[in-house]
Amino acid sequence: MSQTLTVARNDFRDVRRSKLLWGVMGIYVAFTALILYAEGTASEPDLATALFNQVFLTTLLLPLIAIAGSYLAIAGERESNTVAFLLSQPTSRAAVVTGKFLSRSLLIVGSLLVAFVVGGLIGVVMYPSLELGVSGTFIVLTVVFVGAYVGPSVAISAATDTRSRAIAGAVGFYVLTDVLIVFENFSLVDAVRFLLAETLGLELGQHFYEFVHNLTPAGSYLNATYLIFDPANHLPIEPLGVIPFYLKPWFSVVILLAWTVVPLAIGYWRFRGAELG
């Protein structure tokens, strides 16, 4: 544990100066303030409605922040060979992976809290109530969503040995699990449906394709918002009825946590056997 904390502390000092990370984070803070301000000028401002309008931006932009802050966590040091010096100290490879994940997560969550503080100040001034139950759940769920992209980003960084491969892997993961989920004109689910139904002739129920959607971090985050927002009031779809447990919002939170842990374990396994130097 002491090795992990040492790696995390030193890495936090280095990465906090990233202009790319703070630039993307600044865009998120600005749009958060704009969305909350716009809803706050309504005749009857409602914070839950403002947060619902924030979901799309969060789903699309927050993974970019996680990737910008994490994709070079280990690959950058492997390419420059500074990781060999780090491992020459009494530091294990497991401590490097977990320490990098911890530092990048804390930095991104900390910067994310800046957006929530700004939003809270606007809420105090412009809204009749902060609706702490709704806003608190939204913050916790969003923090879990951060981990679901920091984990894979650090894992990809641990499994690759050059910057170019790390960024290619991270961007590919983002496009596959976020862009092709948020934008439905051509989605990952449609591609799977075409392959299985149109090409192979397999007749699979709608629940299967909904599960494919929810298996992605972005899909799970969107589905988990049922924990916050009443579908009858905010979502342009039918309210949840009798559905399998694996499509329920609480299970989507489990999937998000799995995206945090499982890729890290795979990334460590690849990094543990990698030749350095």
C-alpha positions as MATLAB code, in Angstrom:
seq = 'MSQTLTVARNDFRDVRRSKLLWGVMGIYVAFTALILYAEGTASEPDLATALFNQVFLTTLLLPLIAIAGSYLAIAGERESNTVAFLLSQPTSRAAVVTGKFLSRSLLIVGSLLVAFVVGGLIGVVMYPSLELGVSGTFIVLTVVFVGAYVGPSVAISAATDTRSRAIAGAVGFYVLTDVLIVFENFSLVDAVRFLLAETLGLELGQHFYEFVHNLTPAGSYLNATYLIFDPANHLPIEPLGVIPFYLKPWFSVVILLAWTVVPLAIGYWRFRGAELG';
ca = [
       0.000    0.000    0.000;
       2.839    2.411    0.824;
       4.362    1.790   -2.613;
       1.018    2.541   -4.281;
       0.585    5.779   -2.347;
       4.139    6.867   -3.178;
       3.557    6.267   -6.899;
       0.199    8.043   -6.719;
       1.617   11.070   -4.894;
       4.538   11.531   -7.272;
       2.387   10.965  -10.346;
      -0.246   13.422   -9.121;
       2.381   16.158   -8.878;
       3.479   15.514  -12.460;
       0.113   15.156  -14.225;
      -1.681   18.051  -12.551;
       0.134   20.434  -14.906;
      -1.437   18.869  -18.027;
      -2.804   21.669  -20.214;
      -4.844   19.220  -22.305;
      -6.629   17.846  -19.244;
      -7.437   21.263  -17.819;
      -8.505   22.552  -21.218;
     -11.081   19.795  -21.711;
     -12.162   20.115  -18.082;
     -12.627   23.849  -18.554;
     -15.007   23.167  -21.448;
     -17.030   20.834  -19.247;
     -17.217   23.394  -16.433;
     -18.286   26.116  -18.875;
     -21.051   24.015  -20.422;
     -22.224   22.876  -16.990;
     -22.582   26.491  -15.913;
     -24.348   27.366  -19.179;
     -26.884   24.515  -18.871;
     -27.686   25.302  -15.250;
     -27.936   29.019  -15.963;
     -30.234   28.476  -18.950;
     -32.640   26.305  -16.952;
     -32.387   28.711  -14.046;
     -33.837   31.515  -16.171;
     -37.051   29.510  -16.784;
     -40.259   30.688  -15.169;
     -40.211   27.635  -12.892;
     -36.580   26.449  -12.719;
     -36.155   22.804  -11.804;
     -32.731   21.431  -10.867;
     -33.668   17.853  -11.783;
     -34.484   18.997  -15.321;
     -31.175   20.871  -15.522;
     -29.247   17.792  -14.383;
     -31.115   15.649  -16.894;
     -30.025   18.071  -19.625;
     -26.491   17.654  -18.275;
     -26.513   13.872  -18.801;
     -25.809   13.990  -22.554;
     -22.859   16.364  -22.114;
     -21.473   14.275  -19.268;
     -21.790   11.021  -21.203;
     -19.987   12.456  -24.218;
     -17.354   14.735  -22.668;
     -16.377   13.128  -19.377;
     -14.790   10.046  -21.015;
     -12.618   12.421  -23.065;
     -11.416   14.010  -19.832;
     -10.650   10.579  -18.393;
      -8.746    9.567  -21.527;
      -6.809   12.848  -21.733;
      -5.724   12.417  -18.141;
      -4.918    8.700  -18.258;
      -3.815    7.370  -21.638;
      -0.120    8.169  -21.067;
      -0.068    7.110  -17.428;
       2.305    4.204  -18.087;
       2.865    4.078  -21.858;
       4.567    7.486  -21.810;
       7.048    6.290  -19.199;
       7.584    3.017  -21.041;
       8.434    4.866  -24.249;
      10.870    7.187  -22.455;
      12.139    4.259  -20.343;
      11.622    6.199  -17.101;
       9.449    3.337  -15.879;
      12.593    1.182  -15.670;
      14.078    3.670  -13.212;
      10.819    3.691  -11.255;
      10.835   -0.104  -11.001;
      14.496   -0.086   -9.955;
      13.267    1.438   -6.715;
      11.422   -0.783   -4.209;
       8.252   -0.492   -6.309;
       6.279   -3.384   -7.756;
       4.520   -3.337  -11.092;
       1.204   -3.768   -9.311;
       1.944   -0.622   -7.295;
       2.693    1.283  -10.516;
      -0.639    0.322  -12.095;
      -2.754    0.917   -8.986;
      -0.875    4.091   -8.065;
      -1.319    5.561  -11.539;
      -5.013    4.678  -11.482;
      -5.424    6.268   -8.066;
      -3.652    9.514   -8.958;
      -5.430    9.962  -12.297;
      -8.808    9.179  -10.747;
      -8.293   11.625   -7.885;
      -7.178   14.380  -10.249;
     -10.134   13.957  -12.595;
     -12.657   13.573   -9.787;
     -11.173   16.632   -8.095;
     -11.455   18.699  -11.239;
     -14.959   17.323  -11.788;
     -15.945   18.572   -8.355;
     -15.007   22.055   -9.535;
     -17.843   21.807  -12.071;
     -20.218   20.658   -9.357;
     -19.171   23.489   -7.048;
     -19.799   25.998   -9.828;
     -23.141   24.339  -10.493;
     -23.965   24.405   -6.788;
     -23.308   28.140   -6.591;
     -25.606   28.725   -9.560;
     -28.179   26.447   -7.942;
     -28.146   28.383   -4.687;
     -28.724   31.664   -6.525;
     -31.192   30.635   -9.233;
     -33.093   27.558   -8.022;
     -35.684   27.241   -5.257;
     -34.078   24.006   -4.011;
     -30.810   22.138   -4.542;
     -32.695   18.813   -4.381;
     -29.838   17.145   -2.537;
     -31.168   13.631   -3.094;
     -31.183   14.040   -6.872;
     -27.999   16.091   -7.164;
     -26.095   13.915   -4.671;
     -26.987   10.716   -6.526;
     -26.024   12.348   -9.823;
     -22.603   13.293   -8.431;
     -21.928    9.802   -7.025;
     -23.037    8.097  -10.235;
     -20.872   10.447  -12.309;
     -17.835    9.707  -10.134;
     -18.411    5.978  -10.730;
     -18.629    6.756  -14.455;
     -15.212    8.436  -14.241;
     -13.689    5.207  -12.924;
     -15.277    3.232  -15.759;
     -13.118    5.167  -18.242;
     -10.012    5.854  -16.157;
      -9.653    2.127  -15.455;
      -9.638    1.045  -19.120;
      -7.471    4.036  -20.112;
      -4.791    3.148  -17.543;
      -5.114   -0.522  -18.541;
      -4.541    0.306  -22.219;
      -1.586    2.461  -21.198;
      -0.138   -0.420  -19.168;
      -0.597   -2.884  -22.021;
       1.092   -0.731  -24.689;
       4.680    0.416  -25.015;
       4.359    3.582  -27.117;
       2.376    6.789  -26.949;
       0.860    6.278  -30.397;
      -0.501    2.843  -29.539;
      -1.855    4.106  -26.226;
      -3.766    7.003  -27.778;
      -5.013    4.811  -30.639;
      -6.296    2.217  -28.196;
      -7.897    4.804  -25.880;
      -9.587    6.707  -28.719;
     -10.794    3.461  -30.287;
     -12.276    2.421  -26.951;
     -13.980    5.808  -26.608;
     -15.503    5.692  -30.090;
     -16.685    2.103  -29.712;
     -18.159    2.380  -26.218;
     -19.310    6.001  -26.169;
     -19.718    7.747  -29.527;
     -21.389    4.692  -31.107;
     -23.703    4.489  -28.109;
     -24.680    8.143  -27.673;
     -25.284    8.789  -31.390;
     -27.832    6.311  -32.670;
     -27.667    7.001  -36.427;
     -25.038    4.277  -36.586;
     -24.553    2.535  -33.287;
     -22.687   -0.423  -31.909;
     -26.018   -2.086  -31.152;
     -27.138   -1.672  -34.774;
     -23.899   -3.228  -35.968;
     -24.369   -6.225  -33.650;
     -28.014   -6.526  -34.735;
     -27.008   -6.475  -38.417;
     -24.341   -9.122  -37.858;
     -26.497  -11.490  -35.824;
     -29.966  -10.945  -37.292;
     -29.389   -9.882  -40.891;
     -26.213  -11.803  -41.661;
     -26.436  -14.908  -39.487;
     -30.217  -15.046  -39.235;
     -30.285  -15.360  -35.460;
     -33.559  -14.294  -33.865;
     -32.670  -12.692  -30.563;
     -35.056  -10.743  -28.360;
     -34.957   -7.005  -27.731;
     -33.636   -7.596  -24.224;
     -30.444   -9.031  -25.693;
     -29.713   -5.871  -27.679;
     -30.594   -3.692  -24.724;
     -28.050   -5.659  -22.709;
     -25.422   -5.114  -25.412;
     -26.139   -1.398  -25.104;
     -25.852   -1.532  -21.312;
     -22.616   -3.516  -21.402;
     -20.752   -0.381  -22.482;
     -19.782    2.228  -19.855;
     -21.813    4.932  -21.617;
     -24.830    2.671  -21.992;
     -24.659    1.642  -18.348;
     -24.384    5.251  -17.224;
     -27.402    6.252  -19.279;
     -29.431    3.318  -17.975;
     -28.354    4.024  -14.388;
     -29.885    7.492  -14.621;
     -33.210    5.742  -14.003;
     -32.006    5.755  -10.396;
     -32.214    9.562  -10.494;
     -34.817   10.646  -12.985;
     -38.437    9.567  -13.228;
     -38.914    8.265  -16.788;
     -42.473    9.588  -16.828;
     -41.218   13.130  -16.241;
     -37.859   13.313  -17.994;
     -37.273   10.469  -20.443;
     -39.013   10.261  -23.848;
     -39.585    6.503  -23.524;
     -41.981    4.228  -21.705;
     -41.409    3.807  -17.949;
     -39.597    0.713  -16.811;
     -41.833   -2.296  -16.469;
     -41.032   -5.915  -15.702;
     -37.520   -6.423  -17.014;
     -34.694   -8.902  -16.325;
     -32.365   -8.025  -13.476;
     -29.481   -7.456  -15.898;
     -31.335   -4.508  -17.451;
     -32.208   -2.822  -14.184;
     -30.462    0.438  -13.215;
     -28.748   -1.007  -10.153;
     -27.105   -3.700  -12.295;
     -25.780   -0.975  -14.602;
     -23.890    0.423  -11.606;
     -22.359   -3.042  -11.135;
     -21.292   -3.008  -14.782;
     -19.677    0.410  -14.332;
     -17.702   -0.879  -11.342;
     -16.666   -3.929  -13.375;
     -15.354   -1.632  -16.126;
     -13.203    0.024  -13.472;
     -11.677   -3.168  -12.057;
     -11.553   -5.841  -14.779;
      -9.587   -3.873  -17.430;
      -7.086   -2.822  -14.739;
      -6.491   -6.479  -13.880;
      -5.961   -7.315  -17.563;
      -3.682   -4.312  -18.051;
      -1.605   -5.329  -15.038;
      -1.356   -8.892  -16.333;
       0.032   -7.582  -19.636;
       2.352   -5.113  -17.894;
       3.637   -7.737  -15.471;
       4.980   -9.863  -18.312;
       6.262   -6.994  -20.474;
       9.965   -6.599  -21.187;
      11.174   -3.109  -20.305;
      14.264   -1.292  -21.357;
];
